[in-house]
Amino acid sequence: MTTPDAPADRKKRIAMVDDHTMLREGLQQLIDSQTDMSCCSTAANTQDALRNLEREKPDVLAVDISMPGRNGLELIKDALAL
């Protein structure tokens, strides 16, 4: 998801969805250490991710494709419909 009207000098807001806690937290730290990016939300499953997406409206969505339950591809379809 990208926001076409976002100012160029604003940090890109990234939402992450991954069921592996260590990977999710590590990527969050890496993203937050960048000058042009910030992690606006993280989620371990599709249901939490959709709630976060409605609230946060990120510029970028990083998704683990293979998650238990509803997978990342289904999440992407749902996110595009928001």
Secondary structure, 3 states (H helix, E strand, C coil): CCCCCCCCCCCEEEEEECCCHHHHHHHHHHHHCCCCEEEEEEECCHHHHHHHHHHHCCCEEEECCCCCCCCHHHHHHHHHHC
